[in-house]
Amino acid sequence: MTQEDRNRADARFSKAARAANDAQSGKTERDAALKAVTDNMAKLRALRLAREAAESPRPASASKKARAKPKTSGEKSPALADWLASQQNGGRRT
């Protein structure tokens, strides 16, 4: 093997080593960012839970309003044919 071949092999090896090192440093940065985000979420959750524990309990929400009852007056609704005719006269196509 000549000196030139050795130099070429060393260059390839060092290039591959740098690429592996860059990939490792990228993974390390990503792991550090993930840890920072996770720690921040845990801190915020703890603060929220402490704040909720310190607050007085909220009163129970009022019961839901009863639904409006349909009209029970003696007035009848129009017949279907009359209603359809009024819809067509009003410009609606059914």
Phi and psi restraints in degrees (range 20) as a CNS / XPLOR table:
assign (resid 1 and name C) (resid 2 and name N)
       (resid 2 and name CA) (resid 2 and name C) 1.0 -86.6 20.0 2
assign (resid 2 and name N) (resid 2 and name CA)
       (resid 2 and name C) (resid 3 and name N) 1.0 169.0 20.0 2
assign (resid 2 and name C) (resid 3 and name N)
       (resid 3 and name CA) (resid 3 and name C) 1.0 -64.0 20.0 2
assign (resid 3 and name N) (resid 3 and name CA)
       (resid 3 and name C) (resid 4 and name N) 1.0 -36.0 20.0 2
assign (resid 3 and name C) (resid 4 and name N)
       (resid 4 and name CA) (resid 4 and name C) 1.0 -64.8 20.0 2
assign (resid 4 and name N) (resid 4 and name CA)
       (resid 4 and name C) (resid 5 and name N) 1.0 -41.7 20.0 2
assign (resid 4 and name C) (resid 5 and name N)
       (resid 5 and name CA) (resid 5 and name C) 1.0 -63.0 20.0 2
assign (resid 5 and name N) (resid 5 and name CA)
       (resid 5 and name C) (resid 6 and name N) 1.0 -41.1 20.0 2
assign (resid 5 and name C) (resid 6 and name N)
       (resid 6 and name CA) (resid 6 and name C) 1.0 -63.7 20.0 2
assign (resid 6 and name N) (resid 6 and name CA)
       (resid 6 and name C) (resid 7 and name N) 1.0 -43.3 20.0 2
assign (resid 6 and name C) (resid 7 and name N)
       (resid 7 and name CA) (resid 7 and name C) 1.0 -62.1 20.0 2
assign (resid 7 and name N) (resid 7 and name CA)
       (resid 7 and name C) (resid 8 and name N) 1.0 -42.5 20.0 2
assign (resid 7 and name C) (resid 8 and name N)
       (resid 8 and name CA) (resid 8 and name C) 1.0 -63.0 20.0 2
assign (resid 8 and name N) (resid 8 and name CA)
       (resid 8 and name C) (resid 9 and name N) 1.0 -43.5 20.0 2
assign (resid 8 and name C) (resid 9 and name N)
       (resid 9 and name CA) (resid 9 and name C) 1.0 -64.6 20.0 2
assign (resid 9 and name N) (resid 9 and name CA)
       (resid 9 and name C) (resid 10 and name N) 1.0 -42.1 20.0 2
assign (resid 9 and name C) (resid 10 and name N)
       (resid 10 and name CA) (resid 10 and name C) 1.0 -62.8 20.0 2
assign (resid 10 and name N) (resid 10 and name CA)
       (resid 10 and name C) (resid 11 and name N) 1.0 -39.2 20.0 2
assign (resid 10 and name C) (resid 11 and name N)
       (resid 11 and name CA) (resid 11 and name C) 1.0 -63.9 20.0 2
assign (resid 11 and name N) (resid 11 and name CA)
       (resid 11 and name C) (resid 12 and name N) 1.0 -43.3 20.0 2
assign (resid 11 and name C) (resid 12 and name N)
       (resid 12 and name CA) (resid 12 and name C) 1.0 -64.0 20.0 2
assign (resid 12 and name N) (resid 12 and name CA)
       (resid 12 and name C) (resid 13 and name N) 1.0 -44.1 20.0 2
assign (resid 12 and name C) (resid 13 and name N)
       (resid 13 and name CA) (resid 13 and name C) 1.0 -62.1 20.0 2
assign (resid 13 and name N) (resid 13 and name CA)
       (resid 13 and name C) (resid 14 and name N) 1.0 -45.5 20.0 2
assign (resid 13 and name C) (resid 14 and name N)
       (resid 14 and name CA) (resid 14 and name C) 1.0 -68.3 20.0 2
assign (resid 14 and name N) (resid 14 and name CA)
       (resid 14 and name C) (resid 15 and name N) 1.0 -33.2 20.0 2
assign (resid 14 and name C) (resid 15 and name N)
       (resid 15 and name CA) (resid 15 and name C) 1.0 -65.9 20.0 2
assign (resid 15 and name N) (resid 15 and name CA)
       (resid 15 and name C) (resid 16 and name N) 1.0 -43.7 20.0 2
assign (resid 15 and name C) (resid 16 and name N)
       (resid 16 and name CA) (resid 16 and name C) 1.0 -65.7 20.0 2
assign (resid 16 and name N) (resid 16 and name CA)
       (resid 16 and name C) (resid 17 and name N) 1.0 -38.5 20.0 2
assign (resid 16 and name C) (resid 17 and name N)
       (resid 17 and name CA) (resid 17 and name C) 1.0 -65.7 20.0 2
assign (resid 17 and name N) (resid 17 and name CA)
       (resid 17 and name C) (resid 18 and name N) 1.0 -40.9 20.0 2
assign (resid 17 and name C) (resid 18 and name N)
       (resid 18 and name CA) (resid 18 and name C) 1.0 -63.9 20.0 2
assign (resid 18 and name N) (resid 18 and name CA)
       (resid 18 and name C) (resid 19 and name N) 1.0 -42.0 20.0 2
assign (resid 18 and name C) (resid 19 and name N)
       (resid 19 and name CA) (resid 19 and name C) 1.0 -62.3 20.0 2
assign (resid 19 and name N) (resid 19 and name CA)
       (resid 19 and name C) (resid 20 and name N) 1.0 -42.3 20.0 2
assign (resid 19 and name C) (resid 20 and name N)
       (resid 20 and name CA) (resid 20 and name C) 1.0 -65.6 20.0 2
assign (resid 20 and name N) (resid 20 and name CA)
       (resid 20 and name C) (resid 21 and name N) 1.0 -39.4 20.0 2
assign (resid 20 and name C) (resid 21 and name N)
       (resid 21 and name CA) (resid 21 and name C) 1.0 -66.3 20.0 2
assign (resid 21 and name N) (resid 21 and name CA)
       (resid 21 and name C) (resid 22 and name N) 1.0 -39.9 20.0 2
assign (resid 21 and name C) (resid 22 and name N)
       (resid 22 and name CA) (resid 22 and name C) 1.0 -63.9 20.0 2
assign (resid 22 and name N) (resid 22 and name CA)
       (resid 22 and name C) (resid 23 and name N) 1.0 -41.4 20.0 2
assign (resid 22 and name C) (resid 23 and name N)
       (resid 23 and name CA) (resid 23 and name C) 1.0 -64.0 20.0 2
assign (resid 23 and name N) (resid 23 and name CA)
       (resid 23 and name C) (resid 24 and name N) 1.0 -40.6 20.0 2
assign (resid 23 and name C) (resid 24 and name N)
       (resid 24 and name CA) (resid 24 and name C) 1.0 -65.8 20.0 2
assign (resid 24 and name N) (resid 24 and name CA)
       (resid 24 and name C) (resid 25 and name N) 1.0 -41.0 20.0 2
assign (resid 24 and name C) (resid 25 and name N)
       (resid 25 and name CA) (resid 25 and name C) 1.0 -69.1 20.0 2
assign (resid 25 and name N) (resid 25 and name CA)
       (resid 25 and name C) (resid 26 and name N) 1.0 -34.3 20.0 2
assign (resid 25 and name C) (resid 26 and name N)
       (resid 26 and name CA) (resid 26 and name C) 1.0 -63.8 20.0 2
assign (resid 26 and name N) (resid 26 and name CA)
       (resid 26 and name C) (resid 27 and name N) 1.0 -40.6 20.0 2
assign (resid 26 and name C) (resid 27 and name N)
       (resid 27 and name CA) (resid 27 and name C) 1.0 -66.1 20.0 2
assign (resid 27 and name N) (resid 27 and name CA)
       (resid 27 and name C) (resid 28 and name N) 1.0 -39.8 20.0 2
assign (resid 27 and name C) (resid 28 and name N)
       (resid 28 and name CA) (resid 28 and name C) 1.0 -63.8 20.0 2
assign (resid 28 and name N) (resid 28 and name CA)
       (resid 28 and name C) (resid 29 and name N) 1.0 -43.0 20.0 2
assign (resid 28 and name C) (resid 29 and name N)
       (resid 29 and name CA) (resid 29 and name C) 1.0 -62.9 20.0 2
assign (resid 29 and name N) (resid 29 and name CA)
       (resid 29 and name C) (resid 30 and name N) 1.0 -42.0 20.0 2
assign (resid 29 and name C) (resid 30 and name N)
       (resid 30 and name CA) (resid 30 and name C) 1.0 -65.2 20.0 2
assign (resid 30 and name N) (resid 30 and name CA)
       (resid 30 and name C) (resid 31 and name N) 1.0 -41.8 20.0 2
assign (resid 30 and name C) (resid 31 and name N)
       (resid 31 and name CA) (resid 31 and name C) 1.0 -64.1 20.0 2
assign (resid 31 and name N) (resid 31 and name CA)
       (resid 31 and name C) (resid 32 and name N) 1.0 -39.9 20.0 2
assign (resid 31 and name C) (resid 32 and name N)
       (resid 32 and name CA) (resid 32 and name C) 1.0 -65.5 20.0 2
assign (resid 32 and name N) (resid 32 and name CA)
       (resid 32 and name C) (resid 33 and name N) 1.0 -40.9 20.0 2
assign (resid 32 and name C) (resid 33 and name N)
       (resid 33 and name CA) (resid 33 and name C) 1.0 -65.5 20.0 2
assign (resid 33 and name N) (resid 33 and name CA)
       (resid 33 and name C) (resid 34 and name N) 1.0 -41.3 20.0 2
assign (resid 33 and name C) (resid 34 and name N)
       (resid 34 and name CA) (resid 34 and name C) 1.0 -62.8 20.0 2
assign (resid 34 and name N) (resid 34 and name CA)
       (resid 34 and name C) (resid 35 and name N) 1.0 -42.1 20.0 2
assign (resid 34 and name C) (resid 35 and name N)
       (resid 35 and name CA) (resid 35 and name C) 1.0 -64.4 20.0 2
assign (resid 35 and name N) (resid 35 and name CA)
       (resid 35 and name C) (resid 36 and name N) 1.0 -40.4 20.0 2
assign (resid 35 and name C) (resid 36 and name N)
       (resid 36 and name CA) (resid 36 and name C) 1.0 -63.5 20.0 2
assign (resid 36 and name N) (resid 36 and name CA)
       (resid 36 and name C) (resid 37 and name N) 1.0 -43.3 20.0 2
assign (resid 36 and name C) (resid 37 and name N)
       (resid 37 and name CA) (resid 37 and name C) 1.0 -65.3 20.0 2
assign (resid 37 and name N) (resid 37 and name CA)
       (resid 37 and name C) (resid 38 and name N) 1.0 -43.6 20.0 2
assign (resid 37 and name C) (resid 38 and name N)
       (resid 38 and name CA) (resid 38 and name C) 1.0 -63.2 20.0 2
assign (resid 38 and name N) (resid 38 and name CA)
       (resid 38 and name C) (resid 39 and name N) 1.0 -42.8 20.0 2
assign (resid 38 and name C) (resid 39 and name N)
       (resid 39 and name CA) (resid 39 and name C) 1.0 -63.6 20.0 2
assign (resid 39 and name N) (resid 39 and name CA)
       (resid 39 and name C) (resid 40 and name N) 1.0 -41.2 20.0 2
assign (resid 39 and name C) (resid 40 and name N)
       (resid 40 and name CA) (resid 40 and name C) 1.0 -64.0 20.0 2
assign (resid 40 and name N) (resid 40 and name CA)
       (resid 40 and name C) (resid 41 and name N) 1.0 -41.8 20.0 2
assign (resid 40 and name C) (resid 41 and name N)
       (resid 41 and name CA) (resid 41 and name C) 1.0 -62.8 20.0 2
assign (resid 41 and name N) (resid 41 and name CA)
       (resid 41 and name C) (resid 42 and name N) 1.0 -41.4 20.0 2
assign (resid 41 and name C) (resid 42 and name N)
       (resid 42 and name CA) (resid 42 and name C) 1.0 -64.7 20.0 2
assign (resid 42 and name N) (resid 42 and name CA)
       (resid 42 and name C) (resid 43 and name N) 1.0 -41.1 20.0 2
assign (resid 42 and name C) (resid 43 and name N)
       (resid 43 and name CA) (resid 43 and name C) 1.0 -64.1 20.0 2
assign (resid 43 and name N) (resid 43 and name CA)
       (resid 43 and name C) (resid 44 and name N) 1.0 -44.7 20.0 2
assign (resid 43 and name C) (resid 44 and name N)
       (resid 44 and name CA) (resid 44 and name C) 1.0 -65.4 20.0 2
assign (resid 44 and name N) (resid 44 and name CA)
       (resid 44 and name C) (resid 45 and name N) 1.0 -38.9 20.0 2
assign (resid 44 and name C) (resid 45 and name N)
       (resid 45 and name CA) (resid 45 and name C) 1.0 -63.4 20.0 2
assign (resid 45 and name N) (resid 45 and name CA)
       (resid 45 and name C) (resid 46 and name N) 1.0 -42.9 20.0 2
assign (resid 45 and name C) (resid 46 and name N)
       (resid 46 and name CA) (resid 46 and name C) 1.0 -63.6 20.0 2
assign (resid 46 and name N) (resid 46 and name CA)
       (resid 46 and name C) (resid 47 and name N) 1.0 -41.6 20.0 2
assign (resid 46 and name C) (resid 47 and name N)
       (resid 47 and name CA) (resid 47 and name C) 1.0 -63.3 20.0 2
assign (resid 47 and name N) (resid 47 and name CA)
       (resid 47 and name C) (resid 48 and name N) 1.0 -42.4 20.0 2
assign (resid 47 and name C) (resid 48 and name N)
       (resid 48 and name CA) (resid 48 and name C) 1.0 -63.9 20.0 2
assign (resid 48 and name N) (resid 48 and name CA)
       (resid 48 and name C) (resid 49 and name N) 1.0 -44.6 20.0 2
assign (resid 48 and name C) (resid 49 and name N)
       (resid 49 and name CA) (resid 49 and name C) 1.0 -65.2 20.0 2
assign (resid 49 and name N) (resid 49 and name CA)
       (resid 49 and name C) (resid 50 and name N) 1.0 -38.0 20.0 2
assign (resid 49 and name C) (resid 50 and name N)
       (resid 50 and name CA) (resid 50 and name C) 1.0 -65.9 20.0 2
assign (resid 50 and name N) (resid 50 and name CA)
       (resid 50 and name C) (resid 51 and name N) 1.0 -41.3 20.0 2
assign (resid 50 and name C) (resid 51 and name N)
       (resid 51 and name CA) (resid 51 and name C) 1.0 -64.3 20.0 2
assign (resid 51 and name N) (resid 51 and name CA)
       (resid 51 and name C) (resid 52 and name N) 1.0 -43.2 20.0 2
assign (resid 51 and name C) (resid 52 and name N)
       (resid 52 and name CA) (resid 52 and name C) 1.0 -66.4 20.0 2
assign (resid 52 and name N) (resid 52 and name CA)
       (resid 52 and name C) (resid 53 and name N) 1.0 -35.1 20.0 2
assign (resid 52 and name C) (resid 53 and name N)
       (resid 53 and name CA) (resid 53 and name C) 1.0 -69.3 20.0 2
assign (resid 53 and name N) (resid 53 and name CA)
       (resid 53 and name C) (resid 54 and name N) 1.0 -33.0 20.0 2
assign (resid 53 and name C) (resid 54 and name N)
       (resid 54 and name CA) (resid 54 and name C) 1.0 -76.8 20.0 2
assign (resid 54 and name N) (resid 54 and name CA)
       (resid 54 and name C) (resid 55 and name N) 1.0 -27.2 20.0 2
assign (resid 54 and name C) (resid 55 and name N)
       (resid 55 and name CA) (resid 55 and name C) 1.0 -71.5 20.0 2
assign (resid 55 and name N) (resid 55 and name CA)
       (resid 55 and name C) (resid 56 and name N) 1.0 152.6 20.0 2
assign (resid 55 and name C) (resid 56 and name N)
       (resid 56 and name CA) (resid 56 and name C) 1.0 -72.4 20.0 2
assign (resid 56 and name N) (resid 56 and name CA)
       (resid 56 and name C) (resid 57 and name N) 1.0 149.9 20.0 2
assign (resid 56 and name C) (resid 57 and name N)
       (resid 57 and name CA) (resid 57 and name C) 1.0 -63.0 20.0 2
assign (resid 57 and name N) (resid 57 and name CA)
       (resid 57 and name C) (resid 58 and name N) 1.0 141.8 20.0 2
assign (resid 57 and name C) (resid 58 and name N)
       (resid 58 and name CA) (resid 58 and name C) 1.0 -75.2 20.0 2
assign (resid 58 and name N) (resid 58 and name CA)
       (resid 58 and name C) (resid 59 and name N) 1.0 145.1 20.0 2
assign (resid 58 and name C) (resid 59 and name N)
       (resid 59 and name CA) (resid 59 and name C) 1.0 -66.8 20.0 2
assign (resid 59 and name N) (resid 59 and name CA)
       (resid 59 and name C) (resid 60 and name N) 1.0 150.9 20.0 2
assign (resid 59 and name C) (resid 60 and name N)
       (resid 60 and name CA) (resid 60 and name C) 1.0 -62.4 20.0 2
assign (resid 60 and name N) (resid 60 and name CA)
       (resid 60 and name C) (resid 61 and name N) 1.0 140.8 20.0 2
assign (resid 60 and name C) (resid 61 and name N)
       (resid 61 and name CA) (resid 61 and name C) 1.0 -66.4 20.0 2
assign (resid 61 and name N) (resid 61 and name CA)
       (resid 61 and name C) (resid 62 and name N) 1.0 146.6 20.0 2
assign (resid 61 and name C) (resid 62 and name N)
       (resid 62 and name CA) (resid 62 and name C) 1.0 -62.1 20.0 2
assign (resid 62 and name N) (resid 62 and name CA)
       (resid 62 and name C) (resid 63 and name N) 1.0 148.9 20.0 2
assign (resid 62 and name C) (resid 63 and name N)
       (resid 63 and name CA) (resid 63 and name C) 1.0 -64.6 20.0 2
assign (resid 63 and name N) (resid 63 and name CA)
       (resid 63 and name C) (resid 64 and name N) 1.0 154.2 20.0 2
assign (resid 63 and name C) (resid 64 and name N)
       (resid 64 and name CA) (resid 64 and name C) 1.0 -66.8 20.0 2
assign (resid 64 and name N) (resid 64 and name CA)
       (resid 64 and name C) (resid 65 and name N) 1.0 148.1 20.0 2
assign (resid 64 and name C) (resid 65 and name N)
       (resid 65 and name CA) (resid 65 and name C) 1.0 -67.3 20.0 2
assign (resid 65 and name N) (resid 65 and name CA)
       (resid 65 and name C) (resid 66 and name N) 1.0 145.3 20.0 2
assign (resid 65 and name C) (resid 66 and name N)
       (resid 66 and name CA) (resid 66 and name C) 1.0 -69.6 20.0 2
assign (resid 66 and name N) (resid 66 and name CA)
       (resid 66 and name C) (resid 67 and name N) 1.0 146.6 20.0 2
assign (resid 66 and name C) (resid 67 and name N)
       (resid 67 and name CA) (resid 67 and name C) 1.0 -68.4 20.0 2
assign (resid 67 and name N) (resid 67 and name CA)
       (resid 67 and name C) (resid 68 and name N) 1.0 148.8 20.0 2
assign (resid 67 and name C) (resid 68 and name N)
       (resid 68 and name CA) (resid 68 and name C) 1.0 -66.7 20.0 2
assign (resid 68 and name N) (resid 68 and name CA)
       (resid 68 and name C) (resid 69 and name N) 1.0 133.1 20.0 2
assign (resid 68 and name C) (resid 69 and name N)
       (resid 69 and name CA) (resid 69 and name C) 1.0 -82.2 20.0 2
assign (resid 69 and name N) (resid 69 and name CA)
       (resid 69 and name C) (resid 70 and name N) 1.0 144.6 20.0 2
assign (resid 69 and name C) (resid 70 and name N)
       (resid 70 and name CA) (resid 70 and name C) 1.0 -65.0 20.0 2
assign (resid 70 and name N) (resid 70 and name CA)
       (resid 70 and name C) (resid 71 and name N) 1.0 154.1 20.0 2
assign (resid 70 and name C) (resid 71 and name N)
       (resid 71 and name CA) (resid 71 and name C) 1.0 -62.3 20.0 2
assign (resid 71 and name N) (resid 71 and name CA)
       (resid 71 and name C) (resid 72 and name N) 1.0 135.0 20.0 2
assign (resid 71 and name C) (resid 72 and name N)
       (resid 72 and name CA) (resid 72 and name C) 1.0 -113.9 20.0 2
assign (resid 72 and name N) (resid 72 and name CA)
       (resid 72 and name C) (resid 73 and name N) 1.0 18.1 20.0 2
assign (resid 72 and name C) (resid 73 and name N)
       (resid 73 and name CA) (resid 73 and name C) 1.0 -70.6 20.0 2
assign (resid 73 and name N) (resid 73 and name CA)
       (resid 73 and name C) (resid 74 and name N) 1.0 169.3 20.0 2
assign (resid 73 and name C) (resid 74 and name N)
       (resid 74 and name CA) (resid 74 and name C) 1.0 -72.6 20.0 2
assign (resid 74 and name N) (resid 74 and name CA)
       (resid 74 and name C) (resid 75 and name N) 1.0 -4.4 20.0 2
assign (resid 74 and name C) (resid 75 and name N)
       (resid 75 and name CA) (resid 75 and name C) 1.0 -74.0 20.0 2
assign (resid 75 and name N) (resid 75 and name CA)
       (resid 75 and name C) (resid 76 and name N) 1.0 125.9 20.0 2
assign (resid 75 and name C) (resid 76 and name N)
       (resid 76 and name CA) (resid 76 and name C) 1.0 -91.6 20.0 2
assign (resid 76 and name N) (resid 76 and name CA)
       (resid 76 and name C) (resid 77 and name N) 1.0 151.4 20.0 2
assign (resid 76 and name C) (resid 77 and name N)
       (resid 77 and name CA) (resid 77 and name C) 1.0 -77.6 20.0 2
assign (resid 77 and name N) (resid 77 and name CA)
       (resid 77 and name C) (resid 78 and name N) 1.0 156.9 20.0 2
assign (resid 77 and name C) (resid 78 and name N)
       (resid 78 and name CA) (resid 78 and name C) 1.0 -66.7 20.0 2
assign (resid 78 and name N) (resid 78 and name CA)
       (resid 78 and name C) (resid 79 and name N) 1.0 155.5 20.0 2
assign (resid 78 and name C) (resid 79 and name N)
       (resid 79 and name CA) (resid 79 and name C) 1.0 -64.8 20.0 2
assign (resid 79 and name N) (resid 79 and name CA)
       (resid 79 and name C) (resid 80 and name N) 1.0 156.8 20.0 2
assign (resid 79 and name C) (resid 80 and name N)
       (resid 80 and name CA) (resid 80 and name C) 1.0 -60.0 20.0 2
assign (resid 80 and name N) (resid 80 and name CA)
       (resid 80 and name C) (resid 81 and name N) 1.0 -43.0 20.0 2
assign (resid 80 and name C) (resid 81 and name N)
       (resid 81 and name CA) (resid 81 and name C) 1.0 -62.2 20.0 2
assign (resid 81 and name N) (resid 81 and name CA)
       (resid 81 and name C) (resid 82 and name N) 1.0 -41.0 20.0 2
assign (resid 81 and name C) (resid 82 and name N)
       (resid 82 and name CA) (resid 82 and name C) 1.0 -65.9 20.0 2
assign (resid 82 and name N) (resid 82 and name CA)
       (resid 82 and name C) (resid 83 and name N) 1.0 -40.9 20.0 2
assign (resid 82 and name C) (resid 83 and name N)
       (resid 83 and name CA) (resid 83 and name C) 1.0 -64.9 20.0 2
assign (resid 83 and name N) (resid 83 and name CA)
       (resid 83 and name C) (resid 84 and name N) 1.0 -44.5 20.0 2
assign (resid 83 and name C) (resid 84 and name N)
       (resid 84 and name CA) (resid 84 and name C) 1.0 -62.0 20.0 2
assign (resid 84 and name N) (resid 84 and name CA)
       (resid 84 and name C) (resid 85 and name N) 1.0 -39.8 20.0 2
assign (resid 84 and name C) (resid 85 and name N)
       (resid 85 and name CA) (resid 85 and name C) 1.0 -63.8 20.0 2
assign (resid 85 and name N) (resid 85 and name CA)
       (resid 85 and name C) (resid 86 and name N) 1.0 -41.2 20.0 2
assign (resid 85 and name C) (resid 86 and name N)
       (resid 86 and name CA) (resid 86 and name C) 1.0 -67.9 20.0 2
assign (resid 86 and name N) (resid 86 and name CA)
       (resid 86 and name C) (resid 87 and name N) 1.0 -33.2 20.0 2
assign (resid 86 and name C) (resid 87 and name N)
       (resid 87 and name CA) (resid 87 and name C) 1.0 -66.1 20.0 2
assign (resid 87 and name N) (resid 87 and name CA)
       (resid 87 and name C) (resid 88 and name N) 1.0 -42.9 20.0 2
assign (resid 87 and name C) (resid 88 and name N)
       (resid 88 and name CA) (resid 88 and name C) 1.0 -67.3 20.0 2
assign (resid 88 and name N) (resid 88 and name CA)
       (resid 88 and name C) (resid 89 and name N) 1.0 -40.2 20.0 2
assign (resid 88 and name C) (resid 89 and name N)
       (resid 89 and name CA) (resid 89 and name C) 1.0 -66.4 20.0 2
assign (resid 89 and name N) (resid 89 and name CA)
       (resid 89 and name C) (resid 90 and name N) 1.0 -28.3 20.0 2
assign (resid 89 and name C) (resid 90 and name N)
       (resid 90 and name CA) (resid 90 and name C) 1.0 -81.7 20.0 2
assign (resid 90 and name N) (resid 90 and name CA)
       (resid 90 and name C) (resid 91 and name N) 1.0 -0.5 20.0 2
assign (resid 90 and name C) (resid 91 and name N)
       (resid 91 and name CA) (resid 91 and name C) 1.0 98.9 20.0 2
assign (resid 91 and name N) (resid 91 and name CA)
       (resid 91 and name C) (resid 92 and name N) 1.0 5.0 20.0 2
assign (resid 91 and name C) (resid 92 and name N)
       (resid 92 and name CA) (resid 92 and name C) 1.0 -93.5 20.0 2
assign (resid 92 and name N) (resid 92 and name CA)
       (resid 92 and name C) (resid 93 and name N) 1.0 140.2 20.0 2
assign (resid 92 and name C) (resid 93 and name N)
       (resid 93 and name CA) (resid 93 and name C) 1.0 -103.7 20.0 2
assign (resid 93 and name N) (resid 93 and name CA)
       (resid 93 and name C) (resid 94 and name N) 1.0 124.7 20.0 2
